[in-house]
Amino acid sequence: MTDNTFPINRFAELPTPFYAYSIGLLSQTLQAVSNAAGADAHIHYAVKANANPVILQEIARAGFGADCVSGGEIEAALAAGFEAKKIVYAGVGKTDAEILLGIDAGIGCFNVESAEELEIIAALAAEKNKIVRVALRVNPNVDAHTHKHITTGLSENKFGINLEALLPIAERAVALPSIELSGLHFHIGSQMLDMSPYAELCIKINELQDSLAKNGIFVSSINVGGGLGVDYDDPDKNPIADFESYFATFRNGLKLRPGQTLHFELGRSIVAQCGSLISRCIYVKHGTVKKFVILDAGMTELIRPALYGARHKIQNISAPEGSPIETYDVVGPVCESSDVFVAGGHLPLTQRGDLLAIRSAGAYGEVMASNYNCRKLHPAYFFN
């Protein structure tokens, strides 16, 4: 197993903050995905998790496809070497220009999220004299038991098509001459560690396929999305997600029709653990009761704690072995009260100038960085 601990001696003098990625761990993770998924599964990496060009190129070289949610992501995937036919394109607000980009590029499938979108794609495809493959994104009303901001499969949600609306939209798709209804698409949520919602999803898909078949509608592919979670508390103990249980749940639970292909859209579980945000302590502030470690990285470099209340393991990688443990609020410099990485966290005695590693930042870290407060975007460095 590759050691994904930040190699402090190599990068200690670099200006902070920055993102550090272990390409060795990423490669091992990609191999673990391939081994657990089996030869028949089609994996599309969710580009929104991390769109760093080096990361994308590594995943493309492994033979994976791409799951994109914007025209910009399609362009990034193509530039990184992903095959157009392995690109699937989801998103509730695809613009005409983005749809035309996908049509012209010859992407594999549009994941359609509404009746209105289906009509626009059909009209634009007809203007190009093209037949476009689509999958209908279905809300199966399965509770992912995760944070409300990353739950996507309930019945009333901006994403996807509700069950009661599916049949007429599917019949319309079959009738449109510029549309090939090729699949059904599902995605119920993110950061899921319990496999039971996936097992419930399998039951819903089986029932849905039976219902559609009674109405003469068959599809060639099933896309179950992604959402597999990672261990944010102990990334060194569990650097690779539980892909075995994840893929086994679908292998054992889904009743695929003869010739049907099975597709997955994994993002966080592929890239989260290979990345850390490296920051330097600017000040240790002593309040009346609390002590604050104030970093030069903040919510502009990693927004998940401010946005979701997410917790990341934080390590003082400068502290000598055996340093006393202190309690700190670890905060950033951004002019927002929510710019807090952890309240009441335990760290070795921390001093001005110490380097801290905020772990599991390979997903939804660099890709969500912003220029708020006119802060600059920061670089990424890579190690084995």
Short mmCIF file of the C-alpha atoms (twelve columns), coordinates in Angstrom:
data_MODEL
# 
_entry.id   MODEL 
# 
loop_
_atom_site.group_PDB 
_atom_site.id 
_atom_site.type_symbol 
_atom_site.label_atom_id 
_atom_site.label_alt_id 
_atom_site.label_comp_id 
_atom_site.label_asym_id 
_atom_site.label_seq_id 
_atom_site.Cartn_x 
_atom_site.Cartn_y 
_atom_site.Cartn_z 
_atom_site.pdbx_PDB_model_num 
ATOM 1   C CA . MET A 1   0.000   0.000   0.000   1 
ATOM 2   C CA . THR A 2   1.334   3.401   -0.973  1 
ATOM 3   C CA . ASP A 3   1.981   5.755   1.946   1 
ATOM 4   C CA . ASN A 4   -0.181  8.803   1.222   1 
ATOM 5   C CA . THR A 5   1.271   10.816  4.115   1 
ATOM 6   C CA . PHE A 6   2.504   14.213  2.960   1 
ATOM 7   C CA . PRO A 7   6.308   14.118  2.428   1 
ATOM 8   C CA . ILE A 8   7.130   17.188  4.525   1 
ATOM 9   C CA . ASN A 9   10.853  17.280  3.753   1 
ATOM 10  C CA . ARG A 10  10.188  17.585  0.037   1 
ATOM 11  C CA . PHE A 11  7.702   20.444  0.158   1 
ATOM 12  C CA . ALA A 12  8.333   22.198  3.506   1 
ATOM 13  C CA . GLU A 13  9.676   25.397  1.933   1 
ATOM 14  C CA . LEU A 14  6.882   25.859  -0.602  1 
ATOM 15  C CA . PRO A 15  4.516   28.814  -0.167  1 
ATOM 16  C CA . THR A 16  1.244   27.752  1.403   1 
ATOM 17  C CA . PRO A 17  -1.542  26.899  1.047   1 
ATOM 18  C CA . PHE A 18  -1.457  24.258  -1.676  1 
ATOM 19  C CA . TYR A 19  -2.968  20.906  -2.588  1 
ATOM 20  C CA . ALA A 20  -0.809  17.771  -2.423  1 
ATOM 21  C CA . TYR A 21  -1.855  14.654  -4.326  1 
ATOM 22  C CA . SER A 22  -0.528  11.120  -4.059  1 
ATOM 23  C CA . ILE A 23  -0.562  9.728   -7.594  1 
ATOM 24  C CA . GLY A 24  0.519   6.376   -6.173  1 
ATOM 25  C CA . LEU A 25  -2.603  6.117   -4.023  1 
ATOM 26  C CA . LEU A 26  -4.794  7.295   -6.896  1 
ATOM 27  C CA . SER A 27  -3.369  4.527   -9.098  1 
ATOM 28  C CA . GLN A 28  -3.991  1.924   -6.406  1 
ATOM 29  C CA . THR A 29  -7.547  3.179   -5.983  1 
ATOM 30  C CA . LEU A 30  -8.244  2.961   -9.705  1 
ATOM 31  C CA . GLN A 31  -6.951  -0.616  -9.715  1 
ATOM 32  C CA . ALA A 32  -9.131  -1.452  -6.706  1 
ATOM 33  C CA . VAL A 33  -12.176 -0.072  -8.528  1 
ATOM 34  C CA . SER A 34  -11.422 -2.136  -11.626 1 
ATOM 35  C CA . ASN A 35  -10.842 -5.300  -9.618  1 
ATOM 36  C CA . ALA A 36  -14.029 -4.970  -7.579  1 
ATOM 37  C CA . ALA A 37  -16.248 -3.849  -10.455 1 
ATOM 38  C CA . GLY A 38  -15.370 -6.665  -12.816 1 
ATOM 39  C CA . ALA A 39  -14.823 -6.576  -16.535 1 
ATOM 40  C CA . ASP A 40  -18.468 -5.970  -17.491 1 
ATOM 41  C CA . ALA A 41  -19.032 -2.789  -15.460 1 
ATOM 42  C CA . HIS A 42  -18.691 0.648   -17.051 1 
ATOM 43  C CA . ILE A 43  -17.153 3.240   -14.725 1 
ATOM 44  C CA . HIS A 44  -17.594 6.952   -15.424 1 
ATOM 45  C CA . TYR A 45  -15.513 9.184   -13.164 1 
ATOM 46  C CA . ALA A 46  -17.540 12.123  -11.779 1 
ATOM 47  C CA . VAL A 47  -15.440 15.066  -12.977 1 
ATOM 48  C CA . LYS A 48  -17.082 17.456  -10.514 1 
ATOM 49  C CA . ALA A 49  -15.169 15.764  -7.660  1 
ATOM 50  C CA . ASN A 50  -11.781 16.930  -8.947  1 
ATOM 51  C CA . ALA A 51  -11.033 18.394  -12.369 1 
ATOM 52  C CA . ASN A 52  -7.290  18.906  -11.965 1 
ATOM 53  C CA . PRO A 53  -5.848  18.057  -15.413 1 
ATOM 54  C CA . VAL A 54  -3.185  15.717  -14.005 1 
ATOM 55  C CA . ILE A 55  -5.815  13.804  -12.027 1 
ATOM 56  C CA . LEU A 56  -8.101  13.604  -15.057 1 
ATOM 57  C CA . GLN A 57  -5.308  12.337  -17.296 1 
ATOM 58  C CA . GLU A 58  -4.426  9.602   -14.799 1 
ATOM 59  C CA . ILE A 59  -8.045  8.415   -14.649 1 
ATOM 60  C CA . ALA A 60  -8.457  8.570   -18.435 1 
ATOM 61  C CA . ARG A 61  -5.305  6.465   -18.877 1 
ATOM 62  C CA . ALA A 62  -6.890  3.830   -16.652 1 
ATOM 63  C CA . GLY A 63  -9.622  3.444   -19.272 1 
ATOM 64  C CA . PHE A 64  -12.484 4.970   -17.286 1 
ATOM 65  C CA . GLY A 65  -15.226 7.081   -18.777 1 
ATOM 66  C CA . ALA A 66  -16.355 10.478  -17.502 1 
ATOM 67  C CA . ASP A 67  -19.526 11.721  -15.854 1 
ATOM 68  C CA . CYS A 68  -19.928 15.424  -16.649 1 
ATOM 69  C CA . VAL A 69  -22.405 18.019  -15.401 1 
ATOM 70  C CA . SER A 70  -21.463 21.005  -17.580 1 
ATOM 71  C CA . GLY A 71  -20.099 21.843  -20.979 1 
ATOM 72  C CA . GLY A 72  -16.862 22.917  -19.331 1 
ATOM 73  C CA . GLU A 73  -16.477 19.476  -17.779 1 
ATOM 74  C CA . ILE A 74  -17.043 17.847  -21.180 1 
ATOM 75  C CA . GLU A 75  -14.266 20.003  -22.615 1 
ATOM 76  C CA . ALA A 76  -11.965 19.184  -19.683 1 
ATOM 77  C CA . ALA A 77  -12.656 15.454  -20.070 1 
ATOM 78  C CA . LEU A 78  -11.961 15.486  -23.794 1 
ATOM 79  C CA . ALA A 79  -8.763  17.509  -23.284 1 
ATOM 80  C CA . ALA A 80  -7.585  14.960  -20.687 1 
ATOM 81  C CA . GLY A 81  -8.023  12.068  -23.097 1 
ATOM 82  C CA . PHE A 82  -11.403 10.567  -22.160 1 
ATOM 83  C CA . GLU A 83  -13.129 8.940   -25.121 1 
ATOM 84  C CA . ALA A 84  -16.228 10.870  -26.185 1 
ATOM 85  C CA . LYS A 85  -18.286 7.681   -26.382 1 
ATOM 86  C CA . LYS A 86  -17.520 7.039   -22.684 1 
ATOM 87  C CA . ILE A 87  -18.795 10.457  -21.570 1 
ATOM 88  C CA . VAL A 88  -22.237 10.764  -19.982 1 
ATOM 89  C CA . TYR A 89  -23.720 14.202  -19.422 1 
ATOM 90  C CA . ALA A 90  -26.099 14.971  -16.561 1 
ATOM 91  C CA . GLY A 91  -27.390 18.210  -15.026 1 
ATOM 92  C CA . VAL A 92  -30.750 19.917  -14.607 1 
ATOM 93  C CA . GLY A 93  -29.854 23.073  -16.520 1 
ATOM 94  C CA . LYS A 94  -28.090 22.086  -19.723 1 
ATOM 95  C CA . THR A 95  -27.978 25.100  -22.029 1 
ATOM 96  C CA . ASP A 96  -28.500 24.853  -25.773 1 
ATOM 97  C CA . ALA A 97  -24.803 25.570  -26.319 1 
ATOM 98  C CA . GLU A 98  -23.797 22.787  -23.914 1 
ATOM 99  C CA . ILE A 99  -26.185 20.313  -25.531 1 
ATOM 100 C CA . LEU A 100 -24.804 21.163  -28.975 1 
ATOM 101 C CA . LEU A 101 -21.275 20.702  -27.633 1 
ATOM 102 C CA . GLY A 102 -22.191 17.191  -26.500 1 
ATOM 103 C CA . ILE A 103 -23.907 16.372  -29.784 1 
ATOM 104 C CA . ASP A 104 -20.991 17.635  -31.880 1 
ATOM 105 C CA . ALA A 105 -18.474 15.772  -29.720 1 
ATOM 106 C CA . GLY A 106 -20.402 12.516  -30.065 1 
ATOM 107 C CA . ILE A 107 -20.707 11.837  -26.339 1 
ATOM 108 C CA . GLY A 108 -22.114 8.499   -25.248 1 
ATOM 109 C CA . CYS A 109 -25.302 9.592   -23.518 1 
ATOM 110 C CA . PHE A 110 -27.310 12.510  -22.176 1 
ATOM 111 C CA . ASN A 111 -28.869 11.830  -18.770 1 
ATOM 112 C CA . VAL A 112 -32.178 13.650  -19.195 1 
ATOM 113 C CA . GLU A 113 -33.744 15.189  -16.090 1 
ATOM 114 C CA . SER A 114 -37.087 16.578  -17.301 1 
ATOM 115 C CA . ALA A 115 -39.672 16.384  -20.062 1 
ATOM 116 C CA . GLU A 116 -38.766 19.925  -21.084 1 
ATOM 117 C CA . GLU A 117 -35.084 19.019  -21.492 1 
ATOM 118 C CA . LEU A 118 -35.976 15.972  -23.599 1 
ATOM 119 C CA . GLU A 119 -37.836 18.138  -26.096 1 
ATOM 120 C CA . ILE A 120 -34.948 20.613  -26.436 1 
ATOM 121 C CA . ILE A 121 -32.363 17.864  -26.944 1 
ATOM 122 C CA . ALA A 122 -34.612 16.249  -29.561 1 
ATOM 123 C CA . ALA A 123 -35.075 19.528  -31.432 1 
ATOM 124 C CA . LEU A 124 -31.356 20.367  -31.415 1 
ATOM 125 C CA . ALA A 125 -30.449 16.841  -32.522 1 
ATOM 126 C CA . ALA A 126 -32.985 17.041  -35.359 1 
ATOM 127 C CA . GLU A 127 -31.442 20.311  -36.556 1 
ATOM 128 C CA . LYS A 128 -28.100 18.484  -36.752 1 
ATOM 129 C CA . ASN A 129 -29.659 15.423  -38.419 1 
ATOM 130 C CA . LYS A 130 -28.353 13.331  -35.532 1 
ATOM 131 C CA . ILE A 131 -29.872 10.614  -33.376 1 
ATOM 132 C CA . VAL A 132 -28.879 11.165  -29.763 1 
ATOM 133 C CA . ARG A 133 -28.778 8.529   -27.026 1 
ATOM 134 C CA . VAL A 134 -30.483 9.496   -23.789 1 
ATOM 135 C CA . ALA A 135 -31.072 7.912   -20.409 1 
ATOM 136 C CA . LEU A 136 -33.904 9.150   -18.227 1 
ATOM 137 C CA . ARG A 137 -32.792 10.148  -14.746 1 
ATOM 138 C CA . VAL A 138 -35.349 8.714   -12.334 1 
ATOM 139 C CA . ASN A 139 -35.983 9.744   -8.739  1 
ATOM 140 C CA . PRO A 140 -36.669 6.344   -7.118  1 
ATOM 141 C CA . ASN A 141 -37.680 7.959   -3.782  1 
ATOM 142 C CA . VAL A 142 -34.911 6.164   -1.881  1 
ATOM 143 C CA . ASP A 143 -33.568 7.958   1.196   1 
ATOM 144 C CA . ALA A 144 -29.759 7.940   1.107   1 
ATOM 145 C CA . HIS A 145 -29.571 8.758   4.852   1 
ATOM 146 C CA . THR A 146 -26.925 11.409  4.255   1 
ATOM 147 C CA . HIS A 147 -26.716 15.202  4.518   1 
ATOM 148 C CA . LYS A 148 -29.762 16.983  3.076   1 
ATOM 149 C CA . HIS A 149 -27.553 18.996  0.700   1 
ATOM 150 C CA . ILE A 150 -26.184 15.834  -0.943  1 
ATOM 151 C CA . THR A 151 -29.395 13.772  -1.045  1 
ATOM 152 C CA . THR A 152 -30.676 13.670  -4.611  1 
ATOM 153 C CA . GLY A 153 -33.040 10.709  -5.083  1 
ATOM 154 C CA . LEU A 154 -36.181 11.686  -3.168  1 
ATOM 155 C CA . SER A 155 -39.439 12.249  -5.027  1 
ATOM 156 C CA . GLU A 156 -39.523 16.046  -4.830  1 
ATOM 157 C CA . ASN A 157 -36.096 17.233  -5.872  1 
ATOM 158 C CA . LYS A 158 -34.694 19.535  -8.528  1 
ATOM 159 C CA . PHE A 159 -32.892 16.512  -9.998  1 
ATOM 160 C CA . GLY A 160 -34.513 13.869  -12.153 1 
ATOM 161 C CA . ILE A 161 -37.979 12.630  -13.073 1 
ATOM 162 C CA . ASN A 162 -40.517 11.502  -10.488 1 
ATOM 163 C CA . LEU A 163 -41.788 7.932   -10.773 1 
ATOM 164 C CA . GLU A 164 -45.342 8.928   -11.686 1 
ATOM 165 C CA . ALA A 165 -44.080 11.018  -14.621 1 
ATOM 166 C CA . LEU A 166 -41.668 8.426   -15.996 1 
ATOM 167 C CA . LEU A 167 -43.915 6.363   -18.282 1 
ATOM 168 C CA . PRO A 168 -45.296 9.234   -20.393 1 
ATOM 169 C CA . ILE A 169 -41.819 10.760  -20.742 1 
ATOM 170 C CA . ALA A 170 -40.368 7.371   -21.717 1 
ATOM 171 C CA . GLU A 171 -43.123 6.880   -24.294 1 
ATOM 172 C CA . ARG A 172 -42.430 10.339  -25.682 1 
ATOM 173 C CA . ALA A 173 -38.698 9.566   -25.915 1 
ATOM 174 C CA . VAL A 174 -39.418 6.385   -27.870 1 
ATOM 175 C CA . ALA A 175 -41.626 8.339   -30.267 1 
ATOM 176 C CA . LEU A 176 -39.100 11.097  -31.015 1 
ATOM 177 C CA . PRO A 177 -37.187 10.281  -34.251 1 
ATOM 178 C CA . SER A 178 -34.000 12.081  -33.157 1 
ATOM 179 C CA . ILE A 179 -33.858 10.297  -29.786 1 
ATOM 180 C CA . GLU A 180 -32.702 6.800   -28.874 1 
ATOM 181 C CA . LEU A 181 -33.936 5.901   -25.406 1 
ATOM 182 C CA . SER A 182 -30.983 3.816   -24.310 1 
ATOM 183 C CA . GLY A 183 -31.133 3.735   -20.528 1 
ATOM 184 C CA . LEU A 184 -32.353 4.603   -17.072 1 
ATOM 185 C CA . HIS A 185 -30.191 6.680   -14.746 1 
ATOM 186 C CA . PHE A 186 -30.284 6.936   -10.955 1 
ATOM 187 C CA . HIS A 187 -28.282 8.795   -8.303  1 
ATOM 188 C CA . ILE A 188 -29.642 8.875   -4.758  1 
ATOM 189 C CA . GLY A 189 -26.964 10.781  -2.826  1 
ATOM 190 C CA . SER A 190 -23.346 11.086  -1.763  1 
ATOM 191 C CA . GLN A 191 -20.977 10.064  1.064   1 
ATOM 192 C CA . MET A 192 -22.914 6.839   1.650   1 
ATOM 193 C CA . LEU A 193 -21.228 4.230   3.845   1 
ATOM 194 C CA . ASP A 194 -24.308 2.082   4.494   1 
ATOM 195 C CA . MET A 195 -25.091 -0.269  1.604   1 
ATOM 196 C CA . SER A 196 -28.784 -0.674  2.502   1 
ATOM 197 C CA . PRO A 197 -29.992 2.313   0.420   1 
ATOM 198 C CA . TYR A 198 -28.205 0.792   -2.577  1 
ATOM 199 C CA . ALA A 199 -29.926 -2.531  -1.906  1 
ATOM 200 C CA . GLU A 200 -33.255 -0.686  -1.769  1 
ATOM 201 C CA . LEU A 201 -32.374 1.051   -5.035  1 
ATOM 202 C CA . CYS A 202 -31.825 -2.355  -6.679  1 
ATOM 203 C CA . ILE A 203 -35.329 -3.430  -5.648  1 
ATOM 204 C CA . LYS A 204 -36.807 -0.217  -7.069  1 
ATOM 205 C CA . ILE A 205 -34.934 -0.633  -10.355 1 
ATOM 206 C CA . ASN A 206 -36.094 -4.239  -10.715 1 
ATOM 207 C CA . GLU A 207 -39.709 -3.231  -10.109 1 
ATOM 208 C CA . LEU A 208 -39.412 -0.289  -12.474 1 
ATOM 209 C CA . GLN A 209 -37.983 -2.412  -15.271 1 
ATOM 210 C CA . ASP A 210 -40.847 -4.893  -14.854 1 
ATOM 211 C CA . SER A 211 -43.381 -2.053  -15.012 1 
ATOM 212 C CA . LEU A 212 -41.859 -0.507  -18.129 1 
ATOM 213 C CA . ALA A 213 -41.613 -3.901  -19.835 1 
ATOM 214 C CA . LYS A 214 -45.364 -4.358  -19.406 1 
ATOM 215 C CA . ASN A 215 -45.754 -1.191  -21.439 1 
ATOM 216 C CA . GLY A 216 -43.352 -2.389  -24.125 1 
ATOM 217 C CA . ILE A 217 -40.406 -0.231  -23.090 1 
ATOM 218 C CA . PHE A 218 -36.945 -1.777  -22.812 1 
ATOM 219 C CA . VAL A 219 -33.570 -0.086  -22.353 1 
ATOM 220 C CA . SER A 220 -30.055 -1.308  -23.046 1 
ATOM 221 C CA . SER A 221 -28.319 0.251   -20.028 1 
ATOM 222 C CA . ILE A 222 -28.809 0.882   -16.321 1 
ATOM 223 C CA . ASN A 223 -26.786 3.656   -14.665 1 
ATOM 224 C CA . VAL A 224 -26.906 3.552   -10.852 1 
ATOM 225 C CA . GLY A 225 -24.864 6.716   -10.268 1 
ATOM 226 C CA . GLY A 226 -22.292 6.804   -7.500  1 
ATOM 227 C CA . GLY A 227 -22.211 8.241   -3.987  1 
ATOM 228 C CA . LEU A 228 -19.948 5.753   -2.212  1 
ATOM 229 C CA . GLY A 229 -18.420 7.401   0.848   1 
ATOM 230 C CA . VAL A 230 -14.911 7.491   2.305   1 
ATOM 231 C CA . ASP A 231 -13.456 7.455   5.825   1 
ATOM 232 C CA . TYR A 232 -12.858 11.108  6.724   1 
ATOM 233 C CA . ASP A 233 -12.007 10.213  10.330  1 
ATOM 234 C CA . ASP A 234 -9.126  7.830   9.641   1 
ATOM 235 C CA . PRO A 235 -7.874  8.124   6.052   1 
ATOM 236 C CA . ASP A 236 -4.633  6.268   6.862   1 
ATOM 237 C CA . LYS A 237 -6.495  3.219   8.162   1 
ATOM 238 C CA . ASN A 238 -8.926  3.204   5.231   1 
ATOM 239 C CA . PRO A 239 -7.236  4.913   2.266   1 
ATOM 240 C CA . ILE A 240 -9.344  2.949   -0.232  1 
ATOM 241 C CA . ALA A 241 -13.137 2.898   -0.061  1 
ATOM 242 C CA . ASP A 242 -15.179 -0.288  0.326   1 
ATOM 243 C CA . PHE A 243 -15.565 -0.957  -3.385  1 
ATOM 244 C CA . GLU A 244 -16.027 -4.691  -2.821  1 
ATOM 245 C CA . SER A 245 -19.242 -4.245  -0.812  1 
ATOM 246 C CA . TYR A 246 -20.472 -1.495  -3.097  1 
ATOM 247 C CA . PHE A 247 -20.211 -3.426  -6.347  1 
ATOM 248 C CA . ALA A 248 -21.343 -6.685  -4.718  1 
ATOM 249 C CA . THR A 249 -24.582 -4.988  -3.629  1 
ATOM 250 C CA . PHE A 250 -25.516 -4.279  -7.233  1 
ATOM 251 C CA . ARG A 251 -24.149 -7.566  -8.523  1 
ATOM 252 C CA . ASN A 252 -26.362 -9.460  -6.091  1 
ATOM 253 C CA . GLY A 253 -29.394 -7.178  -6.119  1 
ATOM 254 C CA . LEU A 254 -29.968 -6.098  -9.706  1 
ATOM 255 C CA . LYS A 255 -31.816 -8.279  -12.210 1 
ATOM 256 C CA . LEU A 256 -30.351 -7.065  -15.466 1 
ATOM 257 C CA . ARG A 257 -31.992 -8.021  -18.747 1 
ATOM 258 C CA . PRO A 258 -29.994 -10.010 -21.325 1 
ATOM 259 C CA . GLY A 259 -27.505 -7.721  -23.024 1 
ATOM 260 C CA . GLN A 260 -27.995 -4.816  -20.620 1 
ATOM 261 C CA . THR A 261 -24.899 -2.896  -19.553 1 
ATOM 262 C CA . LEU A 262 -24.388 -1.573  -16.021 1 
ATOM 263 C CA . HIS A 263 -22.868 1.874   -15.442 1 
ATOM 264 C CA . PHE A 264 -21.484 3.627   -12.344 1 
ATOM 265 C CA . GLU A 265 -20.528 7.257   -11.685 1 
ATOM 266 C CA . LEU A 266 -17.950 7.348   -8.897  1 
ATOM 267 C CA . GLY A 267 -16.159 10.531  -7.882  1 
ATOM 268 C CA . ARG A 268 -15.373 11.157  -4.223  1 
ATOM 269 C CA . SER A 269 -14.431 7.542   -3.524  1 
ATOM 270 C CA . ILE A 270 -11.810 7.643   -6.290  1 
ATOM 271 C CA . VAL A 271 -10.033 10.902  -5.471  1 
ATOM 272 C CA . ALA A 272 -10.817 12.060  -1.907  1 
ATOM 273 C CA . GLN A 273 -8.092  10.180  -0.061  1 
ATOM 274 C CA . CYS A 274 -5.275  10.925  -2.484  1 
ATOM 275 C CA . GLY A 275 -5.396  14.654  -1.742  1 
ATOM 276 C CA . SER A 276 -4.513  16.881  1.214   1 
ATOM 277 C CA . LEU A 277 -4.712  20.633  1.659   1 
ATOM 278 C CA . ILE A 278 -1.425  21.843  3.135   1 
ATOM 279 C CA . SER A 279 -1.596  25.052  5.149   1 
ATOM 280 C CA . ARG A 280 0.568   27.005  7.561   1 
ATOM 281 C CA . CYS A 281 -0.338  28.319  10.982  1 
ATOM 282 C CA . ILE A 282 -0.244  32.125  10.868  1 
ATOM 283 C CA . TYR A 283 -1.191  32.768  14.481  1 
ATOM 284 C CA . VAL A 284 -2.222  30.939  17.638  1 
ATOM 285 C CA . LYS A 285 -4.791  33.241  19.212  1 
ATOM 286 C CA . HIS A 286 -5.578  32.901  22.916  1 
ATOM 287 C CA . GLY A 287 -9.144  33.855  23.779  1 
ATOM 288 C CA . THR A 288 -10.761 33.929  27.216  1 
ATOM 289 C CA . VAL A 289 -11.569 30.235  27.043  1 
ATOM 290 C CA . LYS A 290 -10.638 29.017  23.591  1 
ATOM 291 C CA . LYS A 291 -7.422  28.823  21.634  1 
ATOM 292 C CA . PHE A 292 -7.548  29.365  17.886  1 
ATOM 293 C CA . VAL A 293 -5.146  28.028  15.282  1 
ATOM 294 C CA . ILE A 294 -5.501  30.501  12.422  1 
ATOM 295 C CA . LEU A 295 -4.386  29.073  9.070   1 
ATOM 296 C CA . ASP A 296 -3.525  30.656  5.759   1 
ATOM 297 C CA . ALA A 297 -6.065  28.303  4.097   1 
ATOM 298 C CA . GLY A 298 -9.768  28.774  4.559   1 
ATOM 299 C CA . MET A 299 -13.161 28.124  3.059   1 
ATOM 300 C CA . THR A 300 -11.843 29.514  -0.236  1 
ATOM 301 C CA . GLU A 301 -9.576  26.452  -0.476  1 
ATOM 302 C CA . LEU A 302 -11.888 23.858  1.132   1 
ATOM 303 C CA . ILE A 303 -15.519 24.889  1.471   1 
ATOM 304 C CA . ARG A 304 -16.988 21.587  2.684   1 
ATOM 305 C CA . PRO A 305 -16.797 22.346  6.440   1 
ATOM 306 C CA . ALA A 306 -18.507 25.730  5.973   1 
ATOM 307 C CA . LEU A 307 -21.049 24.408  3.457   1 
ATOM 308 C CA . TYR A 308 -21.984 21.035  4.968   1 
ATOM 309 C CA . GLY A 309 -20.506 21.062  8.467   1 
ATOM 310 C CA . ALA A 310 -18.139 18.392  7.120   1 
ATOM 311 C CA . ARG A 311 -15.216 17.224  9.252   1 
ATOM 312 C CA . HIS A 312 -11.755 16.435  7.910   1 
ATOM 313 C CA . LYS A 313 -8.879  14.947  9.840   1 
ATOM 314 C CA . ILE A 314 -6.290  17.648  10.530  1 
ATOM 315 C CA . GLN A 315 -2.661  16.830  11.325  1 
ATOM 316 C CA . ASN A 316 0.157   19.058  12.505  1 
ATOM 317 C CA . ILE A 317 2.914   17.581  10.376  1 
ATOM 318 C CA . SER A 318 5.571   19.868  11.861  1 
ATOM 319 C CA . ALA A 319 5.024   18.872  15.492  1 
ATOM 320 C CA . PRO A 320 7.746   16.692  17.056  1 
ATOM 321 C CA . GLU A 321 6.848   13.178  18.184  1 
ATOM 322 C CA . GLY A 322 5.446   13.212  21.712  1 
ATOM 323 C CA . SER A 323 4.255   16.830  21.689  1 
ATOM 324 C CA . PRO A 324 1.494   17.535  24.236  1 
ATOM 325 C CA . ILE A 325 -2.052  17.512  22.872  1 
ATOM 326 C CA . GLU A 326 -4.002  20.770  23.029  1 
ATOM 327 C CA . THR A 327 -7.578  21.736  22.151  1 
ATOM 328 C CA . TYR A 328 -8.044  24.320  19.395  1 
ATOM 329 C CA . ASP A 329 -10.592 25.772  17.050  1 
ATOM 330 C CA . VAL A 330 -8.861  25.499  13.662  1 
ATOM 331 C CA . VAL A 331 -10.029 28.376  11.496  1 
ATOM 332 C CA . GLY A 332 -9.222  30.149  8.261   1 
ATOM 333 C CA . PRO A 333 -8.546  33.805  7.418   1 
ATOM 334 C CA . VAL A 334 -11.680 34.467  5.364   1 
ATOM 335 C CA . CYS A 335 -13.985 37.223  6.633   1 
ATOM 336 C CA . GLU A 336 -16.856 34.850  7.485   1 
ATOM 337 C CA . SER A 337 -17.772 33.343  10.863  1 
ATOM 338 C CA . SER A 338 -18.395 30.007  9.140   1 
ATOM 339 C CA . ASP A 339 -14.750 29.802  8.024   1 
ATOM 340 C CA . VAL A 340 -14.001 27.090  10.580  1 
ATOM 341 C CA . PHE A 341 -12.390 23.725  9.823   1 
ATOM 342 C CA . VAL A 342 -13.028 22.238  13.263  1 
ATOM 343 C CA . ALA A 343 -14.218 23.517  16.635  1 
ATOM 344 C CA . GLY A 344 -12.662 21.928  19.694  1 
ATOM 345 C CA . GLY A 345 -10.201 19.827  17.727  1 
ATOM 346 C CA . HIS A 346 -7.237  18.078  19.304  1 
ATOM 347 C CA . LEU A 347 -3.753  18.714  17.893  1 
ATOM 348 C CA . PRO A 348 -0.189  18.485  19.114  1 
ATOM 349 C CA . LEU A 349 1.022   21.784  20.560  1 
ATOM 350 C CA . THR A 350 0.875   24.095  17.551  1 
ATOM 351 C CA . GLN A 351 2.972   27.177  16.911  1 
ATOM 352 C CA . ARG A 352 3.193   29.918  14.306  1 
ATOM 353 C CA . GLY A 353 4.810   28.536  11.143  1 
ATOM 354 C CA . ASP A 354 3.765   24.912  11.663  1 
ATOM 355 C CA . LEU A 355 2.490   23.035  8.609   1 
ATOM 356 C CA . LEU A 356 -0.917  21.392  8.912   1 
ATOM 357 C CA . ALA A 357 -2.402  18.814  6.548   1 
ATOM 358 C CA . ILE A 358 -6.162  18.766  6.084   1 
ATOM 359 C CA . ARG A 359 -6.749  15.262  4.855   1 
ATOM 360 C CA . SER A 360 -9.212  13.697  2.393   1 
ATOM 361 C CA . ALA A 361 -9.295  16.933  0.403   1 
ATOM 362 C CA . GLY A 362 -8.872  15.302  -3.001  1 
ATOM 363 C CA . ALA A 363 -12.624 15.537  -3.630  1 
ATOM 364 C CA . TYR A 364 -14.500 18.848  -3.574  1 
ATOM 365 C CA . GLY A 365 -11.420 20.762  -2.471  1 
ATOM 366 C CA . GLU A 366 -9.453  22.349  -5.284  1 
ATOM 367 C CA . VAL A 367 -12.362 22.039  -7.698  1 
ATOM 368 C CA . MET A 368 -14.602 24.214  -5.464  1 
ATOM 369 C CA . ALA A 369 -11.950 26.819  -4.638  1 
ATOM 370 C CA . SER A 370 -12.923 30.471  -5.066  1 
ATOM 371 C CA . ASN A 371 -11.481 33.981  -5.229  1 
ATOM 372 C CA . TYR A 372 -13.730 35.275  -2.434  1 
ATOM 373 C CA . ASN A 373 -12.073 38.130  -0.490  1 
ATOM 374 C CA . CYS A 374 -9.950  38.525  -3.666  1 
ATOM 375 C CA . ARG A 375 -7.859  35.580  -2.523  1 
ATOM 376 C CA . LYS A 376 -5.721  33.886  -5.143  1 
ATOM 377 C CA . LEU A 377 -6.226  30.333  -6.326  1 
ATOM 378 C CA . HIS A 378 -3.449  28.021  -5.172  1 
ATOM 379 C CA . PRO A 379 -1.339  25.366  -6.925  1 
ATOM 380 C CA . ALA A 380 -1.242  21.611  -6.681  1 
ATOM 381 C CA . TYR A 381 1.811   19.401  -6.276  1 
ATOM 382 C CA . PHE A 382 2.105   15.682  -6.857  1 
ATOM 383 C CA . PHE A 383 4.052   12.855  -5.211  1 
ATOM 384 C CA . ASN A 384 4.095   9.079   -5.308  1 
# 
